[in-house]
Amino acid sequence: MNQALRRVSSIGEDIVDGANQTIRDARLFLASPQGQHLRANVARGLVAVAPAIAGMPLLRRSPIVRLLGAAGAATMLVKVAEAIRDWEPSGTL
């Protein structure tokens, strides 16, 4: 029985070590130029599909999604206000 437990423990340690190595490799990749390109594309995709996902009837009934929608609207208003505040018009019209 002890031998079986040691073997299971060893397998568990191997899994944890492999997972940690995979995470390190993923972080290195995501920091590389190719990873930056991938992250930008994933972000664009998420921005494009977010309204469709948030508009799904099942999700619209969720209080969390409604809260996130309100938070998102507030964030957009803040961004617009910041853009107006920081805008420096050029001298030529």
Order of alpha helices (4+ residues) and beta strands (2+ residues): alpha-alpha-alpha-alpha
